[in-house]
Amino acid sequence: MAKRSWINPITIVVVILMAAAVYLFGFPPEEKVEEGKEQTVPVKIQTAEISEFRDTIEALGTAMANETVRITAQTQDVVEKIYFESGDLVEQGQLLAELNARKEVARVQQLKFSLDEAKRQLERVSELRRGNAASQQQFDEQQVRVNGLQADLEVAEATLREMKIHAPFSGRVGIREISAGSLVSPGDVFTTLDDIKPIKVDFSVPERYFASIAVDQEVITRSRAYPGEQFVGRISSIDSRVDPVTRSVKVRAKIDNDDERLRPGMLLQITLLRSIDEALLLPEKALIPIQNRQYVYVLTPDNRARQKEVTIGRRKPGIVEITDGLKPGEKVIIEGIVRLRDGVPVSVQGG
């Protein structure tokens, strides 16, 4: 049997494939490995500087009239005349309205006549008593009659005065609610009367600030009705006790309101200045809280981020006081903090 040759097409293909595999995997092509540069992080910075720190207390309050009253009837009768219009400025004691008082006037006149006659009778009895022509009992009875008529007259005159309604103090009346000819009863409201020069505002201050407030301290108020404007007043009184539920104390301030721009019922934003200090201030967003500590990133001379622990003090919206850990002039990273770690190179962006 003839020996079979190992050289055949299949063998040749297998050899070629093995050679290719050895070439590709046994001798890989040389690659140039370039050492990559460390990537920089874009950031924005702010120089730490000493600035004015205005320590304030913020609160909300409602404007109130300095004096306010509802003008009402004290008796039942028909309105005879009205002497004011809605919104009028009136003076103390000014007559505002008058009820039908014909019966009361007649009653007063009748009692005056009776009292005058009783007094004449008392004089006559007194003369007779001196001449022993009248008894002491007659004199006493006539004296009682005079005293009774005098008391009745005072009651009638008081009732007559109630038929005329006067302004108890100077101020501005509100909307007129009653017309002439209306039948009114005790308690029916004719209008309101407000003294709004000055105007008062009550607001609450947290207990922890109690030692920082005092009578005659300046307050600044703002109203949505006058954007960008502020009204200056002063504390007029402080409540004698702290509310045990809210742990706050009620404070009342008075604001000059000669132009009457502020009206009772307005919502006012109150700013109470506690103190003005010089402090090292930073944006609150520059802080990195880690457990119970606070850190910031500062820029080194070779443009790298270095983490520093700081101690913070007072806060305002968006602003924090740094009491330790930073010096004025250091450059603090305020944006791009999320991608930072200690020692990372940074590129400072403008704006």
KEGURO-553257 format. One record per residue (C-alpha): residue number from 1; residue in one letter; x, y, z. Coordinates in steps of 0.02 Angstrom, whole numbers, plus 50000, padded with zeros to 5 digits. Each point is the difference from the previous one (the first is absolute). Layout:
<sites>
- bami | filum | x | y | z
- NUM | A | X | Y | Z;
...
</sites>
This chain:
<sites>
- bami | filum | x | y | z
- 1 | M | 50000 | 50000 | 50000;
- 2 | A | 50075 | 50164 | 49948;
- 3 | K | 50043 | 50125 | 50139;
- 4 | R | 49881 | 50147 | 50002;
- 5 | S | 50080 | 50175 | 49985;
- 6 | W | 49960 | 50124 | 50142;
- 7 | I | 50012 | 50145 | 49882;
- 8 | N | 49827 | 50040 | 49937;
- 9 | P | 49893 | 50158 | 49979;
- 10 | I | 49921 | 49984 | 50172;
- 11 | T | 50168 | 49989 | 50086;
- 12 | I | 50064 | 50151 | 49907;
- 13 | V | 49849 | 50105 | 50056;
- 14 | V | 50022 | 49948 | 50182;
- 15 | V | 50184 | 50048 | 49998;
- 16 | I | 49963 | 50170 | 49926;
- 17 | L | 49868 | 50037 | 50133;
- 18 | M | 50117 | 49948 | 50140;
- 19 | A | 50137 | 50111 | 49934;
- 20 | A | 49882 | 50148 | 49991;
- 21 | A | 49943 | 49971 | 50180;
- 22 | V | 50179 | 49993 | 50062;
- 23 | Y | 50041 | 50160 | 49909;
- 24 | L | 49849 | 50096 | 50063;
- 25 | F | 49997 | 49942 | 50180;
- 26 | G | 50178 | 49954 | 50032;
- 27 | F | 50078 | 50158 | 49929;
- 28 | P | 49879 | 50144 | 50020;
- 29 | P | 50045 | 50164 | 49916;
- 30 | E | 50088 | 50127 | 50107;
- 31 | E | 49886 | 50140 | 50062;
- 32 | K | 50051 | 50171 | 50052;
- 33 | V | 49931 | 50029 | 50174;
- 34 | E | 49989 | 50182 | 50035;
- 35 | E | 49988 | 50051 | 50177;
- 36 | G | 49831 | 50092 | 50011;
- 37 | K | 49991 | 50171 | 50080;
- 38 | E | 49898 | 50019 | 50164;
- 39 | Q | 49832 | 50076 | 49959;
- 40 | T | 49963 | 50173 | 50073;
- 41 | V | 49832 | 50050 | 50076;
- 42 | P | 49922 | 50168 | 49951;
- 43 | V | 49955 | 50103 | 50154;
- 44 | K | 49952 | 50174 | 50054;
- 45 | I | 50081 | 50085 | 50147;
- 46 | Q | 49969 | 50144 | 50120;
- 47 | T | 50127 | 50091 | 50106;
- 48 | A | 49963 | 49992 | 50186;
- 49 | E | 49978 | 50178 | 50062;
- 50 | I | 49944 | 50091 | 50157;
- 51 | S | 49827 | 50073 | 49969;
- 52 | E | 49861 | 50084 | 50097;
- 53 | F | 49885 | 49874 | 50082;
- 54 | R | 49829 | 50071 | 50044;
- 55 | D | 49924 | 49886 | 50130;
- 56 | T | 49812 | 50015 | 49981;
- 57 | I | 49840 | 49919 | 50060;
- 58 | E | 49866 | 49970 | 49868;
- 59 | A | 49814 | 49991 | 50044;
- 60 | L | 49827 | 50030 | 49931;
- 61 | G | 49871 | 50115 | 50076;
- 62 | T | 49830 | 50077 | 49964;
- 63 | A | 49975 | 50187 | 49997;
- 64 | M | 49874 | 50068 | 50126;
- 65 | A | 49927 | 50171 | 50031;
- 66 | N | 50069 | 50099 | 50146;
- 67 | E | 49820 | 50018 | 50060;
- 68 | T | 49849 | 49915 | 49922;
- 69 | V | 49814 | 49992 | 50039;
- 70 | R | 49836 | 49951 | 49919;
- 71 | I | 49875 | 50144 | 50003;
- 72 | T | 49836 | 49926 | 50060;
- 73 | A | 49829 | 50054 | 50063;
- 74 | Q | 49965 | 49990 | 50187;
- 75 | T | 49811 | 50005 | 49987;
- 76 | Q | 49864 | 49951 | 49878;
- 77 | D | 49929 | 50136 | 49889;
- 78 | V | 49997 | 50071 | 49824;
- 79 | V | 50155 | 50084 | 49927;
- 80 | E | 49958 | 50184 | 49978;
- 81 | K | 50161 | 50068 | 49923;
- 82 | I | 50173 | 49939 | 49950;
- 83 | Y | 50142 | 50125 | 49999;
- 84 | F | 50142 | 49901 | 49921;
- 85 | E | 50045 | 49908 | 49840;
- 86 | S | 50102 | 49842 | 49977;
- 87 | G | 50186 | 50032 | 50022;
- 88 | D | 49982 | 50172 | 50082;
- 89 | L | 50132 | 50063 | 50119;
- 90 | V | 49911 | 50052 | 50160;
- 91 | E | 50052 | 50088 | 50161;
- 92 | Q | 49973 | 49945 | 50178;
- 93 | G | 49824 | 50048 | 50059;
- 94 | Q | 49935 | 50031 | 49824;
- 95 | L | 49814 | 49959 | 49978;
- 96 | L | 49984 | 49849 | 49884;
- 97 | A | 49815 | 49956 | 50007;
- 98 | E | 49840 | 50047 | 50087;
- 99 | L | 49849 | 49893 | 50043;
- 100 | N | 49820 | 50059 | 50013;
- 101 | A | 49996 | 50076 | 50175;
- 102 | R | 49834 | 50093 | 50008;
- 103 | K | 49933 | 49892 | 50143;
- 104 | E | 50161 | 50017 | 50098;
- 105 | V | 50003 | 50190 | 49976;
- 106 | A | 49820 | 50014 | 50061;
- 107 | R | 50040 | 49889 | 50149;
- 108 | V | 50147 | 50110 | 50049;
- 109 | Q | 49896 | 50160 | 49986;
- 110 | Q | 49861 | 49924 | 50104;
- 111 | L | 50120 | 49949 | 50138;
- 112 | K | 50082 | 50171 | 49999;
- 113 | F | 49830 | 50084 | 50026;
- 114 | S | 49955 | 49878 | 50139;
- 115 | L | 50169 | 50023 | 50083;
- 116 | D | 49987 | 50189 | 49995;
- 117 | E | 49827 | 49991 | 50079;
- 118 | A | 50061 | 49878 | 50133;
- 119 | K | 50144 | 50115 | 50043;
- 120 | R | 49880 | 50147 | 50021;
- 121 | Q | 49891 | 49894 | 50113;
- 122 | L | 50155 | 49953 | 50100;
- 123 | E | 50043 | 50183 | 50024;
- 124 | R | 49822 | 50038 | 50057;
- 125 | V | 50000 | 49856 | 50124;
- 126 | S | 50171 | 50054 | 50061;
- 127 | E | 49935 | 50176 | 50039;
- 128 | L | 49847 | 49930 | 50086;
- 129 | R | 50112 | 49883 | 50100;
- 130 | R | 50101 | 50148 | 50064;
- 131 | G | 49837 | 50080 | 50060;
- 132 | N | 49943 | 49835 | 50077;
- 133 | A | 49855 | 49997 | 49874;
- 134 | A | 50058 | 49835 | 49921;
- 135 | S | 50066 | 49842 | 50078;
- 136 | Q | 50170 | 49921 | 49975;
- 137 | Q | 49914 | 49851 | 49918;
- 138 | Q | 49924 | 50112 | 49866;
- 139 | F | 50170 | 50076 | 49966;
- 140 | D | 50083 | 49828 | 49986;
- 141 | E | 49866 | 49932 | 49885;
- 142 | Q | 50020 | 50149 | 49882;
- 143 | Q | 50189 | 49980 | 50003;
- 144 | V | 49981 | 49817 | 49950;
- 145 | R | 49886 | 50050 | 49857;
- 146 | V | 50129 | 50126 | 49937;
- 147 | N | 50139 | 49872 | 50010;
- 148 | G | 49896 | 49870 | 49907;
- 149 | L | 49958 | 50121 | 49859;
- 150 | Q | 50182 | 50050 | 49988;
- 151 | A | 50051 | 49817 | 49979;
- 152 | D | 49863 | 49971 | 49870;
- 153 | L | 50060 | 50152 | 49903;
- 154 | E | 50179 | 49936 | 49998;
- 155 | V | 49942 | 49833 | 49932;
- 156 | A | 49894 | 50085 | 49866;
- 157 | E | 50145 | 50113 | 49949;
- 158 | A | 50114 | 49849 | 49988;
- 159 | T | 49873 | 49913 | 49889;
- 160 | L | 49988 | 50157 | 49893;
- 161 | R | 50189 | 50004 | 49980;
- 162 | E | 49996 | 49820 | 49939;
- 163 | M | 49894 | 50058 | 49854;
- 164 | K | 50152 | 50095 | 49934;
- 165 | I | 50152 | 49899 | 49949;
- 166 | H | 50170 | 50086 | 50010;
- 167 | A | 50176 | 49947 | 49951;
- 168 | P | 50092 | 49940 | 50156;
- 169 | F | 50169 | 50047 | 49924;
- 170 | S | 50072 | 50074 | 49842;
- 171 | G | 50023 | 49883 | 49854;
- 172 | R | 49931 | 49938 | 49835;
- 173 | V | 49829 | 49919 | 49985;
- 174 | G | 49972 | 49846 | 49893;
- 175 | I | 49855 | 49952 | 49888;
- 176 | R | 49831 | 50072 | 50054;
- 177 | E | 49881 | 49855 | 50039;
- 178 | I | 49842 | 50098 | 50048;
- 179 | S | 49889 | 50122 | 49906;
- 180 | A | 49887 | 50137 | 50065;
- 181 | G | 49827 | 49930 | 50041;
- 182 | S | 50066 | 49830 | 50053;
- 183 | L | 49936 | 49924 | 50162;
- 184 | V | 50150 | 49953 | 50104;
- 185 | S | 50019 | 49898 | 50159;
- 186 | P | 50137 | 49997 | 50132;
- 187 | G | 50157 | 49926 | 49923;
- 188 | D | 49957 | 50040 | 49818;
- 189 | V | 50160 | 50062 | 49916;
- 190 | F | 49999 | 50169 | 49913;
- 191 | T | 50183 | 49992 | 49947;
- 192 | T | 50174 | 49971 | 50068;
- 193 | L | 50120 | 50131 | 50064;
- 194 | D | 50188 | 49974 | 49995;
- 195 | D | 50144 | 50107 | 50059;
- 196 | I | 50144 | 49943 | 49887;
- 197 | K | 50127 | 50136 | 50038;
- 198 | P | 50105 | 49911 | 50062;
- 199 | I | 49960 | 49820 | 49957;
- 200 | K | 50041 | 49851 | 50111;
- 201 | V | 50067 | 49829 | 49954;
- 202 | D | 50011 | 49848 | 50115;
- 203 | F | 50121 | 49858 | 49965;
- 204 | S | 50081 | 49856 | 50094;
- 205 | V | 50186 | 49978 | 50038;
- 206 | P | 50074 | 49830 | 50049;
- 207 | E | 50047 | 49983 | 50182;
- 208 | R | 50186 | 49981 | 49959;
- 209 | Y | 50002 | 50179 | 49935;
- 210 | F | 49913 | 50075 | 50152;
- 211 | A | 50160 | 50079 | 50067;
- 212 | S | 50029 | 50085 | 49832;
- 213 | I | 49841 | 50105 | 49996;
- 214 | A | 49960 | 50159 | 50094;
- 215 | V | 49873 | 50140 | 50000;
- 216 | D | 50041 | 50138 | 49874;
- 217 | Q | 50102 | 49879 | 49893;
- 218 | E | 49985 | 50033 | 49813;
- 219 | V | 49900 | 49884 | 49888;
- 220 | I | 49984 | 50001 | 49811;
- 221 | T | 49837 | 49944 | 49919;
- 222 | R | 49954 | 49960 | 49820;
- 223 | S | 49833 | 49973 | 49914;
- 224 | R | 49959 | 49913 | 49836;
- 225 | A | 49894 | 50150 | 49957;
- 226 | Y | 50159 | 50105 | 49984;
- 227 | P | 50138 | 49891 | 49923;
- 228 | G | 50176 | 50060 | 50037;
- 229 | E | 49944 | 50124 | 50134;
- 230 | Q | 50027 | 49988 | 50186;
- 231 | F | 49916 | 50083 | 50149;
- 232 | V | 50101 | 50034 | 50157;
- 233 | G | 49924 | 49987 | 50173;
- 234 | R | 50051 | 49966 | 50180;
- 235 | I | 49952 | 49873 | 50131;
- 236 | S | 49873 | 50078 | 50118;
- 237 | S | 49969 | 49854 | 50119;
- 238 | I | 50051 | 49821 | 50037;
- 239 | D | 49880 | 49874 | 50077;
- 240 | S | 50029 | 49958 | 50183;
- 241 | R | 50005 | 49812 | 49971;
- 242 | V | 50063 | 49869 | 49877;
- 243 | D | 49870 | 49887 | 49919;
- 244 | P | 50033 | 49827 | 50075;
- 245 | V | 49933 | 49913 | 49843;
- 246 | T | 50092 | 50093 | 49861;
- 247 | R | 50147 | 50055 | 50109;
- 248 | S | 49988 | 50174 | 49928;
- 249 | V | 49965 | 50174 | 50068;
- 250 | K | 49877 | 50124 | 49926;
- 251 | V | 50074 | 50167 | 49946;
- 252 | R | 49908 | 50157 | 49945;
- 253 | A | 50076 | 50135 | 49891;
- 254 | K | 49933 | 50168 | 49942;
- 255 | I | 50032 | 50071 | 49826;
- 256 | D | 49976 | 50181 | 49949;
- 257 | N | 49861 | 49999 | 49871;
- 258 | D | 49966 | 50182 | 49966;
- 259 | D | 49967 | 49964 | 49816;
- 260 | E | 49878 | 49860 | 50049;
- 261 | R | 50076 | 49879 | 49875;
- 262 | L | 49993 | 49857 | 50124;
- 263 | R | 49827 | 49941 | 50046;
- 264 | P | 49936 | 49882 | 50137;
- 265 | G | 50002 | 49819 | 49947;
- 266 | M | 50152 | 50010 | 49886;
- 267 | L | 50127 | 49859 | 50013;
- 268 | L | 50171 | 50074 | 50041;
- 269 | Q | 50171 | 49920 | 49990;
- 270 | I | 50100 | 50049 | 50154;
- 271 | T | 50190 | 50015 | 50009;
- 272 | L | 50072 | 50032 | 50172;
- 273 | L | 50185 | 50046 | 50000;
- 274 | R | 50093 | 49917 | 50144;
- 275 | S | 50180 | 50052 | 49962;
- 276 | I | 50123 | 50047 | 49862;
- 277 | D | 50167 | 49908 | 50006;
- 278 | E | 50152 | 49971 | 49891;
- 279 | A | 50016 | 49815 | 49955;
- 280 | L | 50078 | 49880 | 49875;
- 281 | L | 49855 | 49950 | 49889;
- 282 | L | 49981 | 49865 | 49867;
- 283 | P | 49858 | 49934 | 49893;
- 284 | E | 49915 | 49856 | 50088;
- 285 | K | 50021 | 49891 | 49845;
- 286 | A | 50189 | 49997 | 50028;
- 287 | L | 49980 | 49892 | 50156;
- 288 | I | 50025 | 49810 | 49998;
- 289 | P | 49919 | 49920 | 50153;
- 290 | I | 50083 | 49837 | 50053;
- 291 | Q | 49924 | 49924 | 50156;
- 292 | N | 50004 | 50140 | 50130;
- 293 | R | 50135 | 50102 | 49914;
- 294 | Q | 50004 | 50128 | 49862;
- 295 | Y | 50130 | 50012 | 49861;
- 296 | V | 50040 | 50109 | 49851;
- 297 | Y | 50117 | 49982 | 49852;
- 298 | V | 50131 | 50136 | 49978;
- 299 | L | 50106 | 50032 | 49846;
- 300 | T | 50187 | 49968 | 50019;
- 301 | P | 50134 | 50100 | 49906;
- 302 | D | 50023 | 49854 | 49879;
- 303 | N | 49813 | 49998 | 49959;
- 304 | R | 49949 | 49851 | 50102;
- 305 | A | 49854 | 49976 | 50120;
- 306 | R | 50047 | 49981 | 50182;
- 307 | Q | 49870 | 49953 | 50130;
- 308 | K | 49997 | 50101 | 50161;
- 309 | E | 49894 | 49981 | 50154;
- 310 | V | 49911 | 50159 | 50056;
- 311 | T | 49893 | 50056 | 50146;
- 312 | I | 49838 | 50090 | 49958;
- 313 | G | 49903 | 50129 | 50099;
- 314 | R | 49841 | 50094 | 49959;
- 315 | R | 49900 | 49973 | 49843;
- 316 | K | 49890 | 50102 | 49886;
- 317 | P | 49909 | 49938 | 49844;
- 318 | G | 50140 | 49943 | 49884;
- 319 | I | 50138 | 50072 | 50110;
- 320 | V | 50102 | 49925 | 50141;
- 321 | E | 50127 | 50074 | 50121;
- 322 | I | 50171 | 49913 | 50012;
- 323 | T | 50073 | 50020 | 50173;
- 324 | D | 50154 | 49888 | 49982;
- 325 | G | 50098 | 49903 | 49870;
- 326 | L | 50013 | 50135 | 49865;
- 327 | K | 50096 | 50161 | 49981;
- 328 | P | 49949 | 50153 | 49900;
- 329 | G | 50071 | 49992 | 49823;
- 330 | E | 49991 | 49810 | 49979;
- 331 | K | 49914 | 49945 | 49840;
- 332 | V | 49853 | 49885 | 50039;
- 333 | I | 49918 | 49888 | 49870;
- 334 | I | 49814 | 50034 | 49995;
- 335 | E | 49945 | 49905 | 49843;
- 336 | G | 50051 | 49832 | 49927;
- 337 | I | 50023 | 49923 | 50172;
- 338 | V | 49909 | 49837 | 49961;
- 339 | R | 50142 | 49932 | 49892;
- 340 | L | 50140 | 50055 | 50116;
- 341 | R | 50112 | 49904 | 50116;
- 342 | D | 50154 | 50053 | 50096;
- 343 | G | 50146 | 50039 | 49882;
- 344 | V | 49903 | 49997 | 49836;
- 345 | P | 50061 | 50128 | 49871;
- 346 | V | 49869 | 50131 | 49955;
- 347 | S | 49974 | 50131 | 49866;
- 348 | V | 49924 | 50163 | 50058;
- 349 | Q | 49854 | 50059 | 49897;
- 350 | G | 49950 | 50183 | 49990;
- 351 | G | 49836 | 50077 | 50056;
</sites>
